[in-house]
Amino acid sequence: MLVDSSKGNWFLIMCSWQMGADDEAIQRFHDVYNYLKILAPPVEVRQEALAKLAKDDPRLYLVPDSLKSLNLIGRRQFVIICQTLSENCNRLLQELSRMISLQAKISVEIFPATYVHDLISILPDKESV
């Protein structure tokens, strides 16, 4: 799905944990990965899999090409970045947050974000400042 990066909403989901919870954090990361990997295959395979989801599944509103995950090595943090086209994206964010942190020693923070490459278009002109 090709979508303009300035459309929809961007989010950064940051998860962190204390020493001693590494195994649990790794398991939660794999849970989230398995939940979202339906968006990863080539377009033809992906569309078949998405067609099998319930009509209200929050994954249907994610832009697959925007989905990124980073493991901040040595910091006990992982980050998920995604773009959603839903105006009511809270459901997806709540689902991911619950999947990651429910009954775990993991902190989850969710931040709305601006796509950096579009930043130039939202800055005021030098003349208007």
FENJO-V434464 format. One record per residue. N is the residue number from 1. RES is the residue in three letters. OMEGA is omega in radians with two decimals (999 if undefined). Layout:
N;RES;OMEGA  N;RES;OMEGA
//
This chain:
1;MET;3.09  2;LEU;-3.10  3;VAL;3.08  4;ASP;-3.07  5;SER;-3.14  6;SER;3.11  7;LYS;3.07  8;GLY;-3.09  9;ASN;3.07  10;TRP;3.12  11;PHE;3.03  12;LEU;3.13  13;ILE;-3.09  14;MET;-3.11  15;CYS;3.12  16;SER;-3.12  17;TRP;-3.13  18;GLN;3.08  19;MET;-3.12  20;GLY;3.14  21;ALA;-3.08  22;ASP;-3.11  23;ASP;3.13  24;GLU;3.13  25;ALA;3.11  26;ILE;3.11  27;GLN;3.13  28;ARG;3.10  29;PHE;3.12  30;HIS;3.08  31;ASP;3.13  32;VAL;3.12  33;TYR;-3.14  34;ASN;3.11  35;TYR;-3.04  36;LEU;-3.02  37;LYS;3.05  38;ILE;-3.12  39;LEU;-3.00  40;ALA;-3.04  41;PRO;3.06  42;PRO;-2.99  43;VAL;-3.09  44;GLU;-3.14  45;VAL;-3.12  46;ARG;-3.09  47;GLN;3.07  48;GLU;-3.13  49;ALA;3.14  50;LEU;3.13  51;ALA;-3.13  52;LYS;-3.12  53;LEU;3.05  54;ALA;-3.08  55;LYS;-3.13  56;ASP;3.13  57;ASP;-3.08  58;PRO;3.12  59;ARG;-3.14  60;LEU;-3.09  61;TYR;3.11  62;LEU;3.05  63;VAL;-3.02  64;PRO;-3.09  65;ASP;-3.13  66;SER;-3.00  67;LEU;3.12  68;LYS;3.08  69;SER;-3.13  70;LEU;3.02  71;ASN;-3.14  72;LEU;-3.00  73;ILE;3.10  74;GLY;-3.11  75;ARG;-3.05  76;ARG;3.11  77;GLN;2.88  78;PHE;-3.02  79;VAL;3.03  80;ILE;3.11  81;ILE;3.14  82;CYS;3.05  83;GLN;3.10  84;THR;-3.14  85;LEU;-3.12  86;SER;3.03  87;GLU;3.12  88;ASN;-3.06  89;CYS;-3.11  90;ASN;-3.10  91;ARG;3.10  92;LEU;-3.11  93;LEU;3.09  94;GLN;3.12  95;GLU;3.13  96;LEU;-3.14  97;SER;3.13  98;ARG;-3.14  99;MET;-3.09  100;ILE;-2.90  101;SER;-3.06  102;LEU;3.13  103;GLN;3.11  104;ALA;3.10  105;LYS;-3.05  106;ILE;3.09  107;SER;3.12  108;VAL;3.06  109;GLU;-3.12  110;ILE;-3.10  111;PHE;2.96  112;PRO;-3.05  113;ALA;3.04  114;THR;3.12  115;TYR;-2.97  116;VAL;-3.08  117;HIS;3.08  118;ASP;-3.07  119;LEU;-3.12  120;ILE;-3.10  121;SER;-3.14  122;ILE;3.09  123;LEU;3.11  124;PRO;3.06  125;ASP;3.11  126;LYS;-3.12  127;GLU;-3.09  128;SER;-3.14  129;VAL;999
//
